């Protein structure tokens, strides 16, 4: 925990690896909104991670996701940034019962003094209510 995090007006602050927190401190809890931003470039098995995130999403909840695209150059080796193919992630989220509500590409950041752009896709997914 950091001092600034402890001063935030939240009921609790958990500082842990996301997958560990979902499996331990947050196990069994459901959330109305889950934001996964600035994380996917560090996730080695994105499908398994997103399936774990979806299990923590309440019915009627929303998942906000930012994913760096696969690039046409070896971004991973040069900069240590993982990029992901979007289709397997979309398929995994749909197979978990989520529907895409919105999706758009955007420039995440620029590396090497403007020479290398890291493109992201932002999307919002909804988990349908159980009737």
C-alpha atoms as an extended CHARMM CRD file, in Angstrom:
* protein
*
       131  EXT
         1         1  UNK       CA              0.0000000000        0.0000000000        0.0000000000  PROA      1               0.0000000000
         2         2  UNK       CA              1.0930000000        3.4910000000       -0.6730000000  PROA      2               0.0000000000
         3         3  UNK       CA              0.2670000000        6.4760000000        1.5150000000  PROA      3               0.0000000000
         4         4  UNK       CA             -1.6930000000        8.1600000000       -1.2650000000  PROA      4               0.0000000000
         5         5  UNK       CA             -3.7560000000        5.0060000000       -1.8820000000  PROA      5               0.0000000000
         6         6  UNK       CA             -4.5840000000        4.7340000000        1.8110000000  PROA      6               0.0000000000
         7         7  UNK       CA             -6.0380000000        8.2770000000        1.7890000000  PROA      7               0.0000000000
         8         8  UNK       CA             -8.5120000000        7.4930000000       -1.0150000000  PROA      8               0.0000000000
         9         9  UNK       CA            -12.1850000000        7.3020000000        0.0130000000  PROA      9               0.0000000000
        10        10  UNK       CA            -12.5790000000        3.6030000000       -0.7220000000  PROA      10              0.0000000000
        11        11  UNK       CA            -13.7770000000        0.9350000000        1.6700000000  PROA      11              0.0000000000
        12        12  UNK       CA            -10.4860000000       -0.8820000000        1.1250000000  PROA      12              0.0000000000
        13        13  UNK       CA             -7.4280000000       -0.7890000000       -1.0690000000  PROA      13              0.0000000000
        14        14  UNK       CA             -5.8520000000       -3.9870000000       -2.3530000000  PROA      14              0.0000000000
        15        15  UNK       CA             -2.4010000000       -3.8420000000       -3.8630000000  PROA      15              0.0000000000
        16        16  UNK       CA             -1.5510000000       -7.1600000000       -5.4750000000  PROA      16              0.0000000000
        17        17  UNK       CA             -1.0740000000       -8.7980000000       -8.8270000000  PROA      17              0.0000000000
        18        18  UNK       CA             -4.5270000000       -8.7690000000      -10.4460000000  PROA      18              0.0000000000
        19        19  UNK       CA             -4.6710000000      -12.5340000000      -10.9510000000  PROA      19              0.0000000000
        20        20  UNK       CA             -3.5490000000      -13.2010000000       -7.3760000000  PROA      20              0.0000000000
        21        21  UNK       CA             -6.0890000000      -10.7410000000       -5.9630000000  PROA      21              0.0000000000
        22        22  UNK       CA             -8.9280000000      -12.2990000000       -7.9770000000  PROA      22              0.0000000000
        23        23  UNK       CA             -7.9370000000      -15.7620000000       -6.7340000000  PROA      23              0.0000000000
        24        24  UNK       CA             -7.4250000000      -14.7340000000       -3.0930000000  PROA      24              0.0000000000
        25        25  UNK       CA             -8.5980000000      -11.4470000000       -1.4970000000  PROA      25              0.0000000000
        26        26  UNK       CA            -11.3960000000      -10.9230000000       -4.0370000000  PROA      26              0.0000000000
        27        27  UNK       CA            -12.3810000000      -14.5690000000       -4.5810000000  PROA      27              0.0000000000
        28        28  UNK       CA            -16.1460000000      -14.9290000000       -4.8360000000  PROA      28              0.0000000000
        29        29  UNK       CA            -16.8170000000      -11.1790000000       -4.9870000000  PROA      29              0.0000000000
        30        30  UNK       CA            -18.7740000000       -9.6770000000       -7.8690000000  PROA      30              0.0000000000
        31        31  UNK       CA            -18.2840000000       -6.1980000000       -9.3050000000  PROA      31              0.0000000000
        32        32  UNK       CA            -20.5950000000       -3.9580000000      -11.3440000000  PROA      32              0.0000000000
        33        33  UNK       CA            -17.7000000000       -2.3870000000      -13.2490000000  PROA      33              0.0000000000
        34        34  UNK       CA            -14.2330000000       -3.7620000000      -13.9450000000  PROA      34              0.0000000000
        35        35  UNK       CA            -11.6440000000       -1.6540000000      -15.7780000000  PROA      35              0.0000000000
        36        36  UNK       CA             -8.6290000000       -3.3550000000      -17.3180000000  PROA      36              0.0000000000
        37        37  UNK       CA             -6.4660000000       -0.5180000000      -18.5920000000  PROA      37              0.0000000000
        38        38  UNK       CA             -2.6900000000       -0.3510000000      -18.6840000000  PROA      38              0.0000000000
        39        39  UNK       CA             -2.4250000000       -4.0150000000      -17.7570000000  PROA      39              0.0000000000
        40        40  UNK       CA             -2.8460000000       -6.2320000000      -20.7890000000  PROA      40              0.0000000000
        41        41  UNK       CA              0.6710000000       -5.4780000000      -22.0510000000  PROA      41              0.0000000000
        42        42  UNK       CA              1.9530000000       -7.3870000000      -19.0050000000  PROA      42              0.0000000000
        43        43  UNK       CA             -0.4250000000      -10.3840000000      -19.1960000000  PROA      43              0.0000000000
        44        44  UNK       CA              1.1370000000      -13.4800000000      -20.7590000000  PROA      44              0.0000000000
        45        45  UNK       CA             -2.0850000000      -15.5270000000      -21.0400000000  PROA      45              0.0000000000
        46        46  UNK       CA             -4.7370000000      -12.9270000000      -21.8850000000  PROA      46              0.0000000000
        47        47  UNK       CA             -7.5790000000      -15.3850000000      -22.5320000000  PROA      47              0.0000000000
        48        48  UNK       CA             -7.1940000000      -17.0840000000      -19.1300000000  PROA      48              0.0000000000
        49        49  UNK       CA             -6.8720000000      -13.7010000000      -17.4110000000  PROA      49              0.0000000000
        50        50  UNK       CA            -10.0160000000      -12.3000000000      -19.0580000000  PROA      50              0.0000000000
        51        51  UNK       CA            -11.9700000000      -15.4450000000      -18.1940000000  PROA      51              0.0000000000
        52        52  UNK       CA            -10.9510000000      -14.9030000000      -14.5620000000  PROA      52              0.0000000000
        53        53  UNK       CA            -12.0000000000      -11.2420000000      -14.7470000000  PROA      53              0.0000000000
        54        54  UNK       CA            -15.4000000000      -12.1570000000      -16.2330000000  PROA      54              0.0000000000
        55        55  UNK       CA            -16.0770000000      -14.5260000000      -13.3070000000  PROA      55              0.0000000000
        56        56  UNK       CA            -15.7450000000      -11.4780000000      -11.0060000000  PROA      56              0.0000000000
        57        57  UNK       CA            -18.1950000000       -9.4050000000      -13.0960000000  PROA      57              0.0000000000
        58        58  UNK       CA            -21.7780000000       -9.2200000000      -11.8120000000  PROA      58              0.0000000000
        59        59  UNK       CA            -24.6780000000       -9.8960000000      -14.1820000000  PROA      59              0.0000000000
        60        60  UNK       CA            -25.5660000000       -6.5790000000      -15.7820000000  PROA      60              0.0000000000
        61        61  UNK       CA            -21.9910000000       -5.3980000000      -15.1520000000  PROA      61              0.0000000000
        62        62  UNK       CA            -19.5960000000       -3.6870000000      -17.5300000000  PROA      62              0.0000000000
        63        63  UNK       CA            -16.0220000000       -4.5360000000      -18.4800000000  PROA      63              0.0000000000
        64        64  UNK       CA            -13.8540000000       -1.7250000000      -19.8400000000  PROA      64              0.0000000000
        65        65  UNK       CA            -10.8190000000       -3.0500000000      -21.6740000000  PROA      65              0.0000000000
        66        66  UNK       CA             -7.7610000000       -1.5160000000      -23.3830000000  PROA      66              0.0000000000
        67        67  UNK       CA             -5.6360000000       -3.9810000000      -25.3620000000  PROA      67              0.0000000000
        68        68  UNK       CA             -2.4340000000       -3.2550000000      -27.2880000000  PROA      68              0.0000000000
        69        69  UNK       CA             -2.7590000000       -4.7070000000      -30.8290000000  PROA      69              0.0000000000
        70        70  UNK       CA             -0.3570000000       -7.1160000000      -32.4000000000  PROA      70              0.0000000000
        71        71  UNK       CA              2.2310000000       -4.9880000000      -34.1350000000  PROA      71              0.0000000000
        72        72  UNK       CA              4.0390000000       -5.5710000000      -37.4260000000  PROA      72              0.0000000000
        73        73  UNK       CA              7.4380000000       -5.3530000000      -35.7180000000  PROA      73              0.0000000000
        74        74  UNK       CA              9.0240000000       -7.1350000000      -32.7410000000  PROA      74              0.0000000000
        75        75  UNK       CA              7.6940000000       -4.7400000000      -30.0820000000  PROA      75              0.0000000000
        76        76  UNK       CA              7.8270000000       -7.4360000000      -27.4340000000  PROA      76              0.0000000000
        77        77  UNK       CA             11.5290000000       -8.1280000000      -27.8570000000  PROA      77              0.0000000000
        78        78  UNK       CA             12.6340000000       -4.5570000000      -28.2620000000  PROA      78              0.0000000000
        79        79  UNK       CA             10.5420000000       -2.8510000000      -25.5680000000  PROA      79              0.0000000000
        80        80  UNK       CA              9.1760000000       -5.6890000000      -23.4130000000  PROA      80              0.0000000000
        81        81  UNK       CA              5.5670000000       -4.7720000000      -24.2190000000  PROA      81              0.0000000000
        82        82  UNK       CA              3.2310000000       -7.6660000000      -24.9370000000  PROA      82              0.0000000000
        83        83  UNK       CA              0.6670000000       -7.1250000000      -27.6650000000  PROA      83              0.0000000000
        84        84  UNK       CA             -2.2570000000       -9.4130000000      -28.3800000000  PROA      84              0.0000000000
        85        85  UNK       CA             -4.3230000000      -10.5620000000      -31.3190000000  PROA      85              0.0000000000
        86        86  UNK       CA             -7.8310000000       -9.1790000000      -30.7840000000  PROA      86              0.0000000000
        87        87  UNK       CA             -9.9190000000      -11.9760000000      -32.3020000000  PROA      87              0.0000000000
        88        88  UNK       CA             -9.1110000000      -14.6640000000      -29.6720000000  PROA      88              0.0000000000
        89        89  UNK       CA             -9.9020000000      -12.1730000000      -26.9000000000  PROA      89              0.0000000000
        90        90  UNK       CA            -13.2220000000      -11.2250000000      -28.4920000000  PROA      90              0.0000000000
        91        91  UNK       CA            -14.0970000000      -14.9030000000      -28.9280000000  PROA      91              0.0000000000
        92        92  UNK       CA            -13.2120000000      -15.6680000000      -25.2910000000  PROA      92              0.0000000000
        93        93  UNK       CA            -15.3190000000      -12.7820000000      -23.9760000000  PROA      93              0.0000000000
        94        94  UNK       CA            -18.2780000000      -13.7520000000      -26.1630000000  PROA      94              0.0000000000
        95        95  UNK       CA            -18.0140000000      -17.3870000000      -25.0310000000  PROA      95              0.0000000000
        96        96  UNK       CA            -18.2150000000      -16.1120000000      -21.4340000000  PROA      96              0.0000000000
        97        97  UNK       CA            -21.5570000000      -14.4720000000      -22.2380000000  PROA      97              0.0000000000
        98        98  UNK       CA            -20.3970000000      -10.8860000000      -22.7900000000  PROA      98              0.0000000000
        99        99  UNK       CA            -21.6030000000       -8.5900000000      -25.5570000000  PROA      99              0.0000000000
       100       100  UNK       CA            -19.4620000000       -5.8320000000      -27.0290000000  PROA      100             0.0000000000
       101       101  UNK       CA            -21.1820000000       -2.4740000000      -26.5830000000  PROA      101             0.0000000000
       102       102  UNK       CA            -18.4480000000       -0.2370000000      -27.9820000000  PROA      102             0.0000000000
       103       103  UNK       CA            -15.0250000000       -0.5410000000      -29.5900000000  PROA      103             0.0000000000
       104       104  UNK       CA            -12.5210000000        1.9220000000      -31.0470000000  PROA      104             0.0000000000
       105       105  UNK       CA             -8.8140000000        2.0540000000      -31.8450000000  PROA      105             0.0000000000
       106       106  UNK       CA             -6.5630000000        4.6980000000      -30.3320000000  PROA      106             0.0000000000
       107       107  UNK       CA             -2.8660000000        5.4610000000      -29.9920000000  PROA      107             0.0000000000
       108       108  UNK       CA             -1.6640000000        4.2520000000      -26.6090000000  PROA      108             0.0000000000
       109       109  UNK       CA              1.7560000000        5.8710000000      -26.6600000000  PROA      109             0.0000000000
       110       110  UNK       CA              4.7360000000        6.6630000000      -28.8310000000  PROA      110             0.0000000000
       111       111  UNK       CA              8.1840000000        5.1300000000      -28.3700000000  PROA      111             0.0000000000
       112       112  UNK       CA             11.5760000000        6.1900000000      -29.7370000000  PROA      112             0.0000000000
       113       113  UNK       CA             10.9590000000        9.9040000000      -30.1920000000  PROA      113             0.0000000000
       114       114  UNK       CA              7.8250000000        9.5520000000      -32.2690000000  PROA      114             0.0000000000
       115       115  UNK       CA              8.9560000000        6.6910000000      -34.5080000000  PROA      115             0.0000000000
       116       116  UNK       CA              6.9800000000        3.7970000000      -33.0000000000  PROA      116             0.0000000000
       117       117  UNK       CA              3.2860000000        4.0780000000      -32.1380000000  PROA      117             0.0000000000
       118       118  UNK       CA              1.6630000000        1.4710000000      -29.9120000000  PROA      118             0.0000000000
       119       119  UNK       CA             -1.9590000000        1.1200000000      -30.9810000000  PROA      119             0.0000000000
       120       120  UNK       CA             -4.6990000000        0.0000000000      -28.6130000000  PROA      120             0.0000000000
       121       121  UNK       CA             -8.2870000000       -1.0010000000      -28.9680000000  PROA      121             0.0000000000
       122       122  UNK       CA            -10.6060000000        0.2270000000      -26.2670000000  PROA      122             0.0000000000
       123       123  UNK       CA            -13.8480000000       -1.6380000000      -25.7680000000  PROA      123             0.0000000000
       124       124  UNK       CA            -16.7580000000       -1.9130000000      -23.3680000000  PROA      124             0.0000000000
       125       125  UNK       CA            -18.4260000000       -5.2700000000      -22.7970000000  PROA      125             0.0000000000
       126       126  UNK       CA            -21.6390000000       -6.0160000000      -20.9140000000  PROA      126             0.0000000000
       127       127  UNK       CA            -22.5980000000       -9.1440000000      -18.9970000000  PROA      127             0.0000000000
       128       128  UNK       CA            -26.2600000000       -9.8220000000      -19.5320000000  PROA      128             0.0000000000
       129       129  UNK       CA            -28.6860000000       -9.8710000000      -16.6430000000  PROA      129             0.0000000000
       130       130  UNK       CA            -29.9910000000      -13.2750000000      -15.6050000000  PROA      130             0.0000000000
       131       131  UNK       CA            -33.7700000000      -13.4160000000      -15.9070000000  PROA      131             0.0000000000
